[in-house]
Amino acid sequence: MEHQRAEQLDRRRPSRGIAVNAPRRAAAFTLLEILIVVVIMGILAAIVLPQFSNASHVARENTLKDDLRYLRTQVAVYKAQHRDVAPGYPGGVPTATPTYDEFIAQMCKFSNARGATNPSGTTAYPLGPYLQKFPVNPLTSINTIKIIPAGTKMPTIFQGAAYGWLYKPDTQEFVANSDKNDSNGVPYMQY
């Protein structure tokens, strides 16, 4: 009986003799499988890439809208704090001819109630600055402004590549200078 038991145990144990290895197939992809995966990835990329391209265009549109909203708000705040005179007029005199340099100084430096500017804030120059730096037009990457004089109608057509923005101080109109339309077909100059 003990002999039978030993045989049963031997059957359960793996053999310690010479092992015969059956040939195994190596785990690898065939060329056909790889080609199918590459074709599927190419199709997915062709579907997805235009959406990413459109996303960057929509992001620029949204940045433009945000910049315009912010600029218009800051111009209104400046006007409210400077005796109802919009930025751009030298010395805060609304009958003077507004200039680009004066507009940038009044928006990006400290000022007094008359519109005189100073690089640092003091008790004599307690107001501002309203902008840390003037933003670039996200469509054209240009941050210069064309000042539209009083009595002149605000342009509705592109004013050339030298300007990123158009600003009319007497009406506080601020628009992006662009000859393009948004994704809905609306000209950017109508924003």
Secondary structure per residue as TSV (DSSP state, phi and psi in degrees):
chain	resnum	aa	ss	phi	psi
A	1	M	-	360.0	-41.4
A	2	E	H	-62.3	-34.1
A	3	H	H	-65.8	-38.9
A	4	Q	H	-66.7	-38.5
A	5	R	H	-64.7	-40.3
A	6	A	H	-64.2	-38.1
A	7	E	H	-65.8	-39.4
A	8	Q	H	-65.0	-41.7
A	9	L	H	-64.2	-39.1
A	10	D	H	-63.6	-36.6
A	11	R	H	-66.1	-33.8
A	12	R	H	-75.4	-30.5
A	13	R	S	-78.1	146.8
A	14	P	-	-67.3	151.4
A	15	S	-	-69.6	138.9
A	16	R	-	-99.6	6.8
A	17	G	S	-83.8	-157.6
A	18	I	-	-70.9	123.7
A	19	A	-	-88.3	137.5
A	20	V	-	-102.4	112.0
A	21	N	-	-87.9	124.7
A	22	A	-	-76.7	144.2
A	23	P	-	-63.1	130.5
A	24	R	-	-109.6	148.0
A	25	R	-	-83.6	129.6
A	26	A	-	-67.6	142.2
A	27	A	-	-79.1	102.7
A	28	A	-	-152.2	159.6
A	29	F	-	-89.9	147.7
A	30	T	-	-84.2	163.8
A	31	L	H	-60.6	-38.7
A	32	L	H	-63.3	-42.5
A	33	E	H	-63.5	-41.6
A	34	I	H	-64.2	-43.0
A	35	L	H	-62.7	-39.8
A	36	I	H	-63.5	-43.4
A	37	V	H	-63.1	-42.6
A	38	V	H	-63.2	-41.9
A	39	V	H	-64.1	-43.0
A	40	I	H	-63.2	-42.4
A	41	M	H	-64.2	-37.4
A	42	G	H	-63.3	-41.1
A	43	I	H	-64.7	-44.5
A	44	L	H	-62.6	-40.7
A	45	A	H	-63.5	-39.7
A	46	A	H	-65.4	-28.9
A	47	I	H	-80.0	-40.6
A	48	V	H	-83.1	-38.2
A	49	L	H	-58.2	-42.8
A	50	P	H	-61.0	-30.6
A	51	Q	H	-68.5	-36.7
A	52	F	H	-67.5	-37.8
A	53	S	H	-63.2	-43.4
A	54	N	H	-67.1	-33.7
A	55	A	H	-63.1	-39.6
A	56	S	H	-69.1	-34.6
A	57	H	H	-65.9	-43.7
A	58	V	H	-65.1	-37.4
A	59	A	H	-62.9	-41.0
A	60	R	H	-64.6	-39.9
A	61	E	H	-61.7	-45.0
A	62	N	H	-65.8	-38.4
A	63	T	H	-63.2	-41.7
A	64	L	H	-60.6	-46.8
A	65	K	H	-60.9	-43.4
A	66	D	H	-64.6	-43.4
A	67	D	H	-61.9	-44.4
A	68	L	H	-63.0	-42.9
A	69	R	H	-61.1	-45.1
A	70	Y	H	-64.9	-46.6
A	71	L	H	-61.1	-44.6
A	72	R	H	-63.0	-39.1
A	73	T	H	-65.6	-44.5
A	74	Q	H	-66.9	-36.1
A	75	V	H	-64.0	-41.4
A	76	A	H	-65.8	-38.6
A	77	V	H	-65.3	-45.0
A	78	Y	H	-56.8	-49.2
A	79	K	H	-60.1	-41.3
A	80	A	H	-64.9	-32.6
A	81	Q	H	-90.9	-4.7
A	82	H	T	-125.2	54.9
A	83	R	T	53.7	37.2
A	84	D	T	64.6	29.4
A	85	V	-	-112.5	126.3
A	86	A	-	-71.3	158.1
A	87	P	T	-68.2	149.8
A	88	G	T	119.1	-24.6
A	89	Y	S	-84.0	123.2
A	90	P	G	-58.3	129.5
A	91	G	G	65.9	11.7
A	92	G	G	71.2	22.3
A	93	V	-	-96.1	110.5
A	94	P	T	-69.3	-11.7
A	95	T	T	-89.9	-10.7
A	96	A	S	-75.6	164.0
A	97	T	-	-81.7	121.6
A	98	P	-	-68.8	146.8
A	99	T	-	-129.5	157.9
A	100	Y	H	-61.8	-49.0
A	101	D	H	-60.6	-41.5
A	102	E	H	-67.4	-39.8
A	103	F	H	-60.4	-49.0
A	104	I	H	-62.2	-43.8
A	105	A	H	-62.7	-45.6
A	106	Q	H	-68.3	-28.5
A	107	M	H	-87.8	-28.8
A	108	C	H	-108.9	-1.7
A	109	K	S	-122.7	174.2
A	110	F	E	-77.4	151.8
A	111	S	E	-145.2	165.8
A	112	N	-	-103.3	179.8
A	113	A	T	-64.6	-20.4
A	114	R	T	-88.9	-6.9
A	115	G	-	97.2	2.5
A	116	A	-	-72.1	144.0
A	117	T	E	-114.7	159.8
A	118	N	E	-150.3	142.4
A	119	P	S	-66.4	-22.5
A	120	S	S	-125.2	152.0
A	121	G	-	-80.5	132.4
A	122	T	-	-138.0	-180.0
A	123	T	S	-66.4	-25.7
A	124	A	S	-79.9	-22.8
A	125	Y	S	-128.4	72.4
A	126	P	-	-86.2	-10.1
A	127	L	B	-99.7	149.4
A	128	G	-	83.3	-167.8
A	129	P	-	-70.5	155.3
A	130	Y	S	-94.2	-20.4
A	131	L	-	-137.3	140.6
A	132	Q	S	-72.7	-42.0
A	133	K	S	-153.9	156.1
A	134	F	-	-78.9	130.6
A	135	P	-	-72.8	152.5
A	136	V	-	-83.6	151.0
A	137	N	-	-69.2	119.4
A	138	P	T	-66.4	-14.2
A	139	L	T	-87.3	-34.3
A	140	T	T	-114.7	-12.1
A	141	S	-	61.3	31.2
A	142	I	-	-117.7	136.0
A	143	N	-	-112.8	9.6
A	144	T	-	-80.9	157.6
A	145	I	E	-123.8	136.1
A	146	K	E	-97.3	120.3
A	147	I	E	-86.2	125.0
A	148	I	-	-95.2	120.1
A	149	P	-	-67.9	158.5
A	150	A	T	-60.7	145.4
A	151	G	T	85.1	-8.2
A	152	T	S	-102.3	137.4
A	153	K	-	-70.2	144.0
A	154	M	-	-66.1	126.5
A	155	P	-	-63.4	146.3
A	156	T	-	-115.9	2.9
A	157	I	S	-120.1	156.8
A	158	F	-	-53.5	133.6
A	159	Q	-	-103.4	22.0
A	160	G	-	94.1	159.5
A	161	A	T	-76.1	-0.3
A	162	A	T	-80.3	-14.7
A	163	Y	-	-122.1	138.4
A	164	G	S	-95.3	-26.8
A	165	W	E	-137.2	157.1
A	166	L	E	-122.6	135.1
A	167	Y	E	-138.7	132.1
A	168	K	E	-117.8	102.0
A	169	P	T	-60.2	-37.2
A	170	D	T	-67.8	-22.0
A	171	T	T	-116.7	-2.9
A	172	Q	T	57.8	27.4
A	173	E	E	-76.0	134.9
A	174	F	E	-135.5	121.4
A	175	V	E	-135.9	160.7
A	176	A	E	-82.1	137.5
A	177	N	-	-91.2	102.5
A	178	S	-	-152.1	145.5
A	179	D	S	-97.9	11.1
A	180	K	-	-103.7	167.9
A	181	N	B	-113.1	156.1
A	182	D	-	-78.4	-176.7
A	183	S	T	-67.2	-13.0
A	184	N	T	-99.2	2.0
A	185	G	S	89.2	4.4
A	186	V	-	-86.0	130.0
A	187	P	B	-61.5	138.5
A	188	Y	G	-61.2	-26.8
A	189	M	G	-70.8	-7.5
A	190	Q	G	-97.2	1.4
A	191	Y	-	-69.3	360.0
